[in-house]
Amino acid sequence: MSGPDAPPAGLPVNRIEALSDGVFAIAMTLLVLELHVPDVSSAETGPLAAALLAMWPKFVSFGLGFVLLGSLWVGQHYQFHYVRRTDRPLLWLHLALLLVCSLVPFAVALLGR
């Protein structure tokens, strides 16, 4: 079918949006798995507070990674607001973005150490 009433060529956008949401959700969840509760056997709050304070690099890197992934997710959400259909090159480009996003938890863990 061709003409002004024909649907646009290409693949629907909702499939790539669903994949993106899943990848972002898993990457954001993996960020928090680097935060472990410190092993403090004493009932006093002093050792716990000191152990939590010693973890500040992990908390900072977690926050930075979460904000980075959140910004990328918001950006891709607004980009796809303007896309009606996708084609093969756009799918591959978006998969490259998702590849980079899936590496963020590793970079965050490395930064936290």
C-alpha positions as CSV (number, residue, x, y, z in Angstrom):
1,M,0.0,0.0,0.0
2,S,1.4,3.4,-0.9
3,G,0.1,6.9,-0.7
4,P,-0.6,9.4,2.0
5,D,-2.7,7.0,4.1
6,A,-0.1,4.2,4.0
7,P,1.7,3.3,7.3
8,P,5.3,4.4,7.4
9,A,7.9,1.8,6.3
10,G,10.2,0.2,8.9
11,L,9.8,-1.5,12.2
12,P,7.6,-0.2,15.1
13,V,9.4,1.8,17.8
14,N,7.8,0.0,20.8
15,R,10.0,-3.1,20.4
16,I,13.3,-1.1,20.8
17,E,11.8,0.9,23.6
18,A,10.9,-2.2,25.5
19,L,14.4,-3.6,25.0
20,S,15.9,-0.3,26.1
21,D,13.8,-0.2,29.2
22,G,14.9,-3.7,30.2
23,V,18.6,-3.0,29.7
24,F,18.4,0.3,31.6
25,A,16.5,-1.4,34.5
26,I,19.0,-4.3,34.7
27,A,22.0,-1.9,34.5
28,M,20.6,0.3,37.3
29,T,19.9,-2.7,39.4
30,L,23.4,-4.0,39.0
31,L,24.7,-0.7,40.3
32,V,23.3,-1.3,43.8
33,L,24.7,-4.9,44.0
34,E,28.1,-3.3,44.6
35,L,26.9,-1.9,47.9
36,H,27.4,-4.5,50.6
37,V,26.3,-4.1,54.2
38,P,29.5,-3.9,56.3
39,D,30.2,-6.7,58.6
40,V,30.2,-5.2,62.1
41,S,29.7,-7.6,65.0
42,S,29.5,-5.0,67.7
43,A,26.1,-3.6,68.9
44,E,27.7,-0.2,69.1
45,T,27.0,2.4,66.4
46,G,30.6,3.7,66.3
47,P,32.0,0.8,64.3
48,L,29.0,0.8,61.9
49,A,29.2,4.5,61.3
50,A,33.0,4.2,60.6
51,A,32.4,1.3,58.3
52,L,29.7,3.2,56.4
53,L,31.9,6.3,56.2
54,A,34.7,4.2,54.7
55,M,32.3,3.2,51.9
56,W,31.9,6.7,50.6
57,P,33.6,6.1,47.3
58,K,31.1,3.3,46.5
59,F,28.1,5.5,47.4
60,V,29.4,8.4,45.3
61,S,30.2,6.1,42.3
62,F,26.7,4.5,42.7
63,G,25.1,7.9,42.6
64,L,27.1,9.1,39.6
65,G,26.3,5.9,37.7
66,F,22.6,6.1,38.5
67,V,22.4,9.7,37.4
68,L,24.3,8.9,34.2
69,L,22.1,5.9,33.3
70,G,19.0,7.9,34.2
71,S,20.1,10.8,32.0
72,L,20.7,8.4,29.1
73,W,17.3,6.7,29.6
74,V,15.5,10.1,29.6
75,G,17.4,11.2,26.5
76,Q,16.6,8.1,24.5
77,H,13.0,8.3,25.7
78,Y,12.6,11.8,24.3
79,Q,14.5,10.9,21.1
80,F,12.1,8.1,20.4
81,H,9.2,10.5,21.0
82,Y,10.0,11.9,17.5
83,V,10.7,8.5,15.8
84,R,7.7,6.8,14.2
85,R,9.4,3.8,12.7
86,T,12.9,2.3,12.9
87,D,15.2,0.7,10.3
88,R,18.2,-1.6,10.6
89,P,20.9,1.1,10.9
90,L,19.0,2.8,13.7
91,L,18.5,-0.6,15.5
92,W,22.3,-1.2,15.3
93,L,23.1,2.3,16.5
94,H,20.8,1.9,19.4
95,L,22.2,-1.5,20.3
96,A,25.7,0.2,20.4
97,L,24.2,2.7,22.9
98,L,22.8,-0.2,25.0
99,L,26.2,-1.9,24.9
100,V,27.8,1.1,26.4
101,C,25.0,1.4,29.0
102,S,25.5,-2.2,30.0
103,L,29.1,-1.5,30.8
104,V,28.3,1.3,33.2
105,P,28.0,-1.0,36.2
106,F,31.5,-2.4,35.7
107,A,32.9,1.1,35.4
108,V,31.1,2.2,38.5
109,A,32.4,-0.8,40.5
110,L,35.9,0.0,39.2
111,L,35.5,3.6,40.2
112,G,34.2,2.7,43.6
113,R,37.3,0.6,44.4
